Amino acid sequence: MDSEGTSGLHGDEPVAVTDRAMPDVKELATIALQRTRMPMVVTDATQEDFPIVLANQAFLNLTRYGASEVLGRNCRFLQGAATSPAAIAEIRAGLQEEREINLELLNYRKDGSAFWNLLHISPIHDDDGRLVYHFASQIDRTDFRRIESLEASEHRLLLEVDHRANNVLALVDSIVRLTRSDDPALYAASVQRRIQALARAHGLLSQRGWHEIPLQETISSQIEPYGASRALLDGPDVMLAAHSVQPLALFIHELAVNAASHGSLSKETGQLQIKWQARPQNNGFILEWQETGGPPPPTPRRKGFGTLMTEATIQRQLQGSLHREWSDQGIRIVAEVPNVTVSR
């Protein structure tokens, strides 16, 4: 890219502009970028590591860095000890797939203070379809989170749930009690992401009137944020009974987060294959989760919360079986779950 800019790059047409303002639309857009209170940056997608090439004053105010300290750097300098690995993996997958990204994650200012960042990233292509820039905006959600008390959250939850959600409350209780972290922010992020996984499953059920849900749709909804383009799903049309959708969604979520943070989806060369077969004789199915191309599994292996949650979900709540095996290629997991499918 030369110093004169990118040929073939044209801005979006304004959706509301008068004839009087049209000749000055580019200059007005620049003024708006600099004067808005929303932090914004633009990164160069044609250079290695996507360095920042433009940042407005609101971004400098939010992060407390100077212009010379942010230009030419990748935005990961805002990450810190309690930034969620799952959020980082979601950003990485979105950038690789050249799609928009919307998520909330913990970032850090120059002085080390943390803030919750509602982040939006959008790819910018030239007229030939080549990715040339990324636009990113940030919203500081720290104050909102601070005033959102646990009592208010519990009250809202109790108002919204009905008799169908008893199993969800049991899962939430397990998540809150069993999640472990010495860092309060990382603990909160871990709990939040697991609750969001349940919420996605709840959304599927709500859309279908709390009737059966395709197993493939349940799986896809949980792996989509972490690199669905590198996941191969293969199996017959299996319909899940409503009562099994949320625990199975949490099971898939735990596997997906682990793959994105430590397994095959944490490397560009990694692949994920998910296969399943129906078991009509017991109204169930067998699911095989196979990761390849990721880093070698760690040794020694110890059970974290994700492992405990997957075991509790499959073996205790759904009365199924779970088998794991490791190789240099990655982990292979086989789950057999009875009495969770319905016939059409």
Secondary structure per residue as TSV (DSSP state, phi and psi in degrees):
chain	resnum	aa	ss	phi	psi
A	1	M	-	360.0	128.4
A	2	D	B	-88.8	173.9
A	3	S	T	-71.1	-12.7
A	4	E	T	-87.9	-1.0
A	5	G	B	105.9	-170.0
A	6	T	-	-101.6	117.9
A	7	S	T	-71.6	144.5
A	8	G	T	81.8	11.0
A	9	L	-	-106.9	121.9
A	10	H	-	-129.0	138.6
A	11	G	-	-69.6	161.5
A	12	D	-	-63.4	144.7
A	13	E	-	-68.3	135.9
A	14	P	-	-65.2	141.0
A	15	V	S	-87.3	-16.6
A	16	A	S	-148.2	105.2
A	17	V	-	-154.7	142.6
A	18	T	-	-89.2	164.8
A	19	D	T	-61.3	-34.0
A	20	R	T	-62.6	-40.2
A	21	A	T	-87.0	-19.3
A	22	M	G	-55.6	-43.0
A	23	P	G	-61.7	-25.0
A	24	D	G	-103.2	15.7
A	25	V	H	-62.7	-37.6
A	26	K	H	-66.5	-44.5
A	27	E	H	-65.6	-38.9
A	28	L	H	-65.1	-37.1
A	29	A	H	-63.7	-40.3
A	30	T	H	-64.7	-42.5
A	31	I	H	-60.9	-44.5
A	32	A	H	-61.7	-41.2
A	33	L	H	-59.7	-42.3
A	34	Q	H	-78.2	-30.5
A	35	R	H	-95.5	-15.3
A	36	T	-	-63.9	150.9
A	37	R	S	-85.0	-2.8
A	38	M	S	-86.5	123.1
A	39	P	-	-63.5	136.9
A	40	M	E	-144.8	146.2
A	41	V	E	-140.0	160.1
A	42	V	E	-127.4	133.6
A	43	T	E	-115.1	153.5
A	44	D	E	-88.6	109.9
A	45	A	T	-80.4	-7.5
A	46	T	T	-90.6	-9.3
A	47	Q	S	-104.5	153.3
A	48	E	T	-62.0	135.3
A	49	D	T	72.3	10.7
A	50	F	-	50.5	66.1
A	51	P	-	-71.1	151.8
A	52	I	E	-70.8	129.7
A	53	V	E	-116.0	-10.7
A	54	L	E	-153.5	134.2
A	55	A	E	-143.6	138.7
A	56	N	-	-90.7	173.3
A	57	Q	H	-64.1	-35.4
A	58	A	H	-61.8	-35.7
A	59	F	H	-66.2	-42.8
A	60	L	H	-64.4	-38.2
A	61	N	H	-64.8	-41.7
A	62	L	H	-66.0	-46.6
A	63	T	H	-89.3	-18.2
A	64	R	-	68.4	21.2
A	65	Y	-	-95.7	157.3
A	66	G	-	-87.1	166.0
A	67	A	H	-57.9	-44.6
A	68	S	H	-66.4	-18.3
A	69	E	H	-88.6	-12.6
A	70	V	H	-110.7	-33.0
A	71	L	T	-64.5	134.5
A	72	G	T	85.8	0.4
A	73	R	S	-110.5	150.8
A	74	N	-	-74.2	148.3
A	75	C	G	-67.1	-5.8
A	76	R	G	-66.4	-10.3
A	77	F	G	-63.8	-14.7
A	78	L	G	-82.1	-10.6
A	79	Q	-	-79.3	158.9
A	80	G	-	-152.8	-164.8
A	81	A	T	-59.3	-36.6
A	82	A	T	-103.7	11.2
A	83	T	S	-68.3	130.1
A	84	S	-	-64.9	126.6
A	85	P	H	-59.7	-32.7
A	86	A	H	-66.1	-38.6
A	87	A	H	-65.1	-41.8
A	88	I	H	-62.1	-42.0
A	89	A	H	-63.6	-37.0
A	90	E	H	-66.6	-40.1
A	91	I	H	-64.2	-45.7
A	92	R	H	-59.5	-43.4
A	93	A	H	-65.2	-41.9
A	94	G	H	-63.6	-40.0
A	95	L	H	-66.3	-41.4
A	96	Q	H	-64.3	-34.4
A	97	E	T	-92.9	2.0
A	98	E	T	54.4	48.9
A	99	R	-	-126.2	167.1
A	100	E	-	-68.9	149.0
A	101	I	E	-128.6	131.7
A	102	N	E	-136.0	117.5
A	103	L	E	-161.4	169.3
A	104	E	E	-117.2	131.3
A	105	L	E	-147.2	162.8
A	106	L	E	-87.0	125.4
A	107	N	E	-121.9	173.4
A	108	Y	E	-131.5	140.2
A	109	R	-	-82.3	175.3
A	110	K	T	-59.8	-35.3
A	111	D	T	-81.9	4.1
A	112	G	S	91.7	-7.2
A	113	S	-	-73.5	144.4
A	114	A	E	-94.8	151.4
A	115	F	E	-146.7	148.2
A	116	W	E	-86.6	122.9
A	117	N	E	-109.5	116.2
A	118	L	E	-86.1	101.8
A	119	L	E	-101.7	135.1
A	120	H	E	-125.2	128.1
A	121	I	E	-124.6	133.6
A	122	S	E	-132.8	129.4
A	123	P	E	-74.6	148.0
A	124	I	E	-120.6	121.7
A	125	H	E	-110.2	152.7
A	126	D	-	-84.6	-175.4
A	127	D	T	-65.5	-21.3
A	128	D	T	-90.0	4.0
A	129	G	S	84.5	7.8
A	130	R	-	-83.6	133.5
A	131	L	E	-70.4	122.7
A	132	V	E	-120.7	-31.5
A	133	Y	E	-143.3	164.5
A	134	H	E	-121.6	133.6
A	135	F	E	-100.5	135.9
A	136	A	E	-137.3	134.8
A	137	S	E	-121.6	153.8
A	138	Q	E	-131.2	144.8
A	139	I	E	-127.9	125.6
A	140	D	E	-76.1	112.5
A	141	R	-	-104.5	14.3
A	142	T	H	-62.7	-47.7
A	143	D	H	-63.6	-39.6
A	144	F	H	-59.8	-44.2
A	145	R	H	-67.1	-35.6
A	146	R	H	-64.7	-38.1
A	147	I	H	-87.0	-7.4
A	148	E	-	-85.6	92.9
A	149	S	-	-75.1	158.1
A	150	L	H	-63.1	-37.5
A	151	E	H	-62.0	-41.6
A	152	A	H	-65.4	-38.8
A	153	S	H	-64.4	-43.8
A	154	E	H	-65.0	-38.4
A	155	H	H	-64.0	-44.8
A	156	R	H	-61.7	-40.3
A	157	L	H	-62.4	-44.1
A	158	L	H	-66.5	-31.0
A	159	L	H	-71.9	-31.3
A	160	E	H	-90.5	-27.7
A	161	V	-	-81.4	154.9
A	162	D	-	-128.7	-167.2
A	163	H	G	-64.2	-20.4
A	164	R	G	-72.2	-17.3
A	165	A	G	-98.2	14.2
A	166	N	H	-60.2	-40.7
A	167	N	H	-68.2	-30.7
A	168	V	H	-67.0	-42.4
A	169	L	H	-61.7	-36.7
A	170	A	H	-65.0	-40.2
A	171	L	H	-66.7	-42.2
A	172	V	H	-60.5	-43.3
A	173	D	H	-58.9	-43.2
A	174	S	H	-64.8	-41.2
A	175	I	H	-61.1	-48.4
A	176	V	H	-65.6	-40.5
A	177	R	H	-75.8	-35.3
A	178	L	H	-97.5	-20.9
A	179	T	-	-61.7	133.8
A	180	R	-	-124.4	133.6
A	181	S	-	-167.4	138.2
A	182	D	S	-76.7	-16.7
A	183	D	S	-100.8	119.8
A	184	P	H	-57.4	-38.8
A	185	A	H	-67.3	-42.2
A	186	L	H	-66.7	-37.0
A	187	Y	H	-60.9	-46.6
A	188	A	H	-62.1	-41.3
A	189	A	H	-65.6	-38.9
A	190	S	H	-65.0	-44.8
A	191	V	H	-63.4	-44.8
A	192	Q	H	-59.4	-44.1
A	193	R	H	-66.7	-34.2
A	194	R	H	-71.7	-36.4
A	195	I	H	-66.0	-38.2
A	196	Q	H	-64.2	-34.2
A	197	A	H	-63.0	-41.9
A	198	L	H	-65.2	-37.3
A	199	A	H	-64.8	-38.3
A	200	R	H	-62.7	-41.8
A	201	A	H	-65.7	-39.7
A	202	H	H	-60.6	-38.8
A	203	G	H	-63.1	-40.0
A	204	L	H	-61.3	-45.0
A	205	L	H	-64.4	-41.5
A	206	S	H	-63.3	-41.5
A	207	Q	H	-62.2	-30.8
A	208	R	T	-104.3	17.7
A	209	G	T	65.7	30.5
A	210	W	T	60.0	38.3
A	211	H	-	-106.8	-170.0
A	212	E	-	-63.9	152.2
A	213	I	E	-127.5	137.1
A	214	P	E	-60.7	136.8
A	215	L	H	-58.9	-41.4
A	216	Q	H	-61.1	-39.2
A	217	E	H	-67.4	-38.8
A	218	T	H	-62.1	-44.0
A	219	I	H	-65.7	-48.6
A	220	S	H	-59.0	-38.6
A	221	S	H	-64.2	-25.3
A	222	Q	H	-92.9	-28.3
A	223	I	H	-93.7	-13.3
A	224	E	G	-54.9	-42.1
A	225	P	G	-69.5	-13.2
A	226	Y	G	-114.5	13.9
A	227	G	T	117.5	52.4
A	228	A	G	-62.5	-24.5
A	229	S	G	-67.5	-18.4
A	230	R	G	-105.5	16.2
A	231	A	E	-114.0	127.3
A	232	L	E	-103.2	118.1
A	233	L	E	-104.1	130.9
A	234	D	E	-145.6	115.5
A	235	G	-	177.8	166.1
A	236	P	-	-75.6	175.5
A	237	D	-	-75.5	100.1
A	238	V	-	-113.2	127.2
A	239	M	E	-103.3	129.0
A	240	L	E	-92.6	137.9
A	241	A	-	-66.0	148.2
A	242	A	H	-56.0	-38.2
A	243	H	H	-67.6	-18.6
A	244	S	H	-98.1	-10.1
A	245	V	H	-65.2	-48.3
A	246	Q	H	-68.8	-44.3
A	247	P	H	-63.4	-37.6
A	248	L	H	-68.2	-36.2
A	249	A	H	-63.0	-40.9
A	250	L	H	-65.5	-38.1
A	251	F	H	-59.5	-49.5
A	252	I	H	-64.1	-39.9
A	253	H	H	-57.9	-46.6
A	254	E	H	-61.4	-41.5
A	255	L	H	-66.5	-40.0
A	256	A	H	-67.0	-42.8
A	257	V	H	-63.7	-42.2
A	258	N	H	-64.3	-41.0
A	259	A	H	-64.1	-39.6
A	260	A	H	-74.1	-31.6
A	261	S	H	-89.3	-38.5
A	262	H	T	-132.2	-16.1
A	263	G	S	-104.7	-144.8
A	264	S	G	-63.6	-35.2
A	265	L	G	-78.2	-2.8
A	266	S	G	-83.2	-8.2
A	267	K	S	-120.5	144.9
A	268	E	T	-63.3	-26.3
A	269	T	T	-85.8	-5.5
A	270	G	-	-74.2	152.8
A	271	Q	E	-135.5	156.0
A	272	L	E	-134.2	129.3
A	273	Q	E	-122.2	128.0
A	274	I	E	-123.6	118.0
A	275	K	E	-123.6	150.9
A	276	W	E	-148.3	156.0
A	277	Q	E	-135.5	140.1
A	278	A	E	-74.3	150.4
A	279	R	E	-126.0	81.2
A	280	P	G	-59.0	-27.9
A	281	Q	G	-64.3	-24.1
A	282	N	G	-128.7	19.3
A	283	N	T	53.4	42.8
A	284	G	E	-136.1	-160.2
A	285	F	E	-156.2	163.2
A	286	I	E	-115.5	130.2
A	287	L	E	-118.7	133.4
A	288	E	E	-116.4	125.1
A	289	W	E	-112.6	115.3
A	290	Q	E	-124.5	121.3
A	291	E	E	-107.0	138.1
A	292	T	E	-140.6	155.2
A	293	G	S	80.7	5.1
A	294	G	S	-93.8	-172.5
A	295	P	-	-69.3	155.7
A	296	P	-	-59.3	141.1
A	297	P	-	-59.1	142.5
A	298	P	-	-69.2	152.5
A	299	T	S	-136.1	140.1
A	300	P	S	-71.6	161.5
A	301	R	-	-97.7	135.8
A	302	R	-	-131.7	152.1
A	303	K	-	-80.9	120.0
A	304	G	-	-95.3	-173.5
A	305	F	H	-63.4	-38.4
A	306	G	H	-58.3	-43.2
A	307	T	H	-64.2	-44.6
A	308	L	H	-62.2	-39.9
A	309	M	H	-66.8	-42.9
A	310	T	H	-64.3	-40.7
A	311	E	H	-65.4	-43.8
A	312	A	I	-64.6	-38.5
A	313	T	I	-66.4	-50.7
A	314	I	I	-76.0	-47.1
A	315	Q	I	-83.0	-39.3
A	316	R	I	-94.6	-52.1
A	317	Q	I	-73.6	-40.9
A	318	L	S	-103.9	1.6
A	319	Q	-	58.2	38.3
A	320	G	-	-108.6	-166.5
A	321	S	E	-127.3	153.7
A	322	L	E	-140.6	131.1
A	323	H	E	-131.2	134.7
A	324	R	E	-122.3	143.6
A	325	E	E	-145.2	143.2
A	326	W	E	-114.4	147.1
A	327	S	E	-143.5	176.9
A	328	D	T	-63.2	-23.5
A	329	Q	T	-78.4	-25.4
A	330	G	E	143.6	-171.5
A	331	I	E	-92.6	147.5
A	332	R	E	-126.0	128.3
A	333	I	E	-125.3	132.2
A	334	V	E	-122.0	122.7
A	335	A	E	-119.5	132.7
A	336	E	E	-117.4	125.0
A	337	V	E	-127.4	120.4
A	338	P	-	-95.3	161.8
A	339	N	S	58.4	40.3
A	340	V	-	-128.8	-2.3
A	341	T	E	-111.4	159.0
A	342	V	E	-128.5	147.8
A	343	S	-	-92.5	149.5
A	344	R	-	-87.0	360.0
